[in-house]
Amino acid sequence: MKQIFKELFIWLIFSGIVYAGLNSLQAKEPKYDLGQLTPKPVPLYCGDTAFVFQTAFEIFGEVPIAGAEVRNAGDLNNPVIGVLTFTYNKEWNKGTLMMTLPSQMETCILGYGVNWEFFPELKEILDEGNESK
């Protein structure tokens, strides 16, 4: 009986070490100093999602050209809490970055820009990797 407890104890210790090692490998997220960031009060305009998108499409002639999911802490295992969309009017060279909050049925305009410049080198930079990752 004493031998069984000894083997069980050794197995538990070994399993714990392996488990901790695997978890630490999975948790290698890039860390940054949040103290370097400061929240700023900025005017943020939000409205019914249908209205915001209809306005971008019909009044500003923009079409969506990119979108991304927003997840808590950027963790793919967390639920989607928002959807980013970039809409653009090529003729006017104007675009809008919006975030839709599905739980609120609301879309907020994060920014609107003119004279957009799209960098052809961006794909090369992303493919090669970025030191800030």
For each residue, the residues with C-beta under 8 A, 3 or more apart:
1: 4 5
2: 5 6
3: 6 7
4: 1 7 8
5: 1 2 8 9
6: 2 3 9 10
7: 3 4 10 11
8: 4 5 11 12
9: 5 6 12 13
10: 6 7 13 14
11: 7 8 14 15
12: 8 9 15 16
13: 9 10 16 17
14: 10 11 17 18
15: 11 12 18 19
16: 12 13 19 20
17: 13 14 20 21
18: 14 15 21 22
19: 15 16 22 23
20: 16 17 23 24
21: 17 18 24 25
22: 18 19 25 26
23: 19 20 26 27
24: 20 21 27 28
25: 21 22 28
26: 22 23
27: 23 24
28: 24 25
29:
30: 133
31:
32: 36
33: 36
34: 37
35:
36: 32 33
37: 34
38:
39:
40:
41:
42:
43:
44: 108 109 110
45: 108 109
46: 52 101 106 107 108 109
47: 51 52 106 107
48: 51 52 105 106 107
49: 52 53 100 105 106 107
50: 53 54
51: 47 48 54 55
52: 46 47 48 49 55 56 98 107 109
53: 49 50 56 57 87 98 107
54: 50 51 57 58
55: 51 52 58 59 60
56: 52 53 59 60 62 87 96 98
57: 53 54 60 61 62 63 87
58: 54 55 61
59: 55 56
60: 55 56 57 87 89 92 94 96
61: 57 58 89 91 92
62: 56 57 87 88 89 94 95 96
63: 57 87 88 89
64: 67 85 86 87
65: 86 87 88 95
66: 84 85 86
67: 64 83 84 85 86
68: 83 84
69: 80 82 83 84
70: 80 81 82 83 84 99
71: 74 75 76 78 79 80 81
72: 75 78 79 81
73: 78
74: 71
75: 71 72 78
76: 71
77:
78: 71 72 73 75 81
79: 71 72
80: 69 70 71 83 102
81: 70 71 72 78 101 102 103
82: 69 70 99 100 101 102
83: 67 68 69 70 80 99 100 102
84: 66 67 68 69 70 97 98 99 110
85: 64 66 67 97 98 99 100 107
86: 64 65 66 67 95 96 97 98
87: 53 56 57 60 62 63 64 65 95 96 98
88: 62 63 65 94 95 96 116
89: 60 61 62 63 92 93 94 95
90: 93
91: 61
92: 60 61 89 114
93: 89 90 114 115 116
94: 60 62 88 89 112 113 114 116
95: 62 65 86 87 88 89 112 113 116
96: 56 60 62 86 87 88 109 111 112 113
97: 84 85 86 109 110 111 112 113
98: 52 53 56 84 85 86 87 107 108 109 110
99: 70 82 83 84 85 107 108 110
100: 49 82 83 85 106 107 108
101: 46 81 82 104 105 106 107 108
102: 80 81 82 83 105
103: 81
104: 101
105: 48 49 101 102
106: 46 47 48 49 100 101
107: 46 47 48 49 52 53 85 98 99 100 101
108: 44 45 46 98 99 100 101
109: 44 45 46 52 96 97 98 112
110: 44 84 97 98 99
111: 96 97
112: 94 95 96 97 109
113: 94 95 96 97 116
114: 92 93 94
115: 93
116: 88 93 94 95 113
117:
118: 122
119: 122
120: 123 124
121: 124 125
122: 118 119 125 126
123: 120 126 127
124: 120 121 127 128
125: 121 122 128 130
126: 122 123 129 130
127: 123 124
128: 124 125
129: 126 133
130: 125 126 133
131:
132:
133: 30 129 130
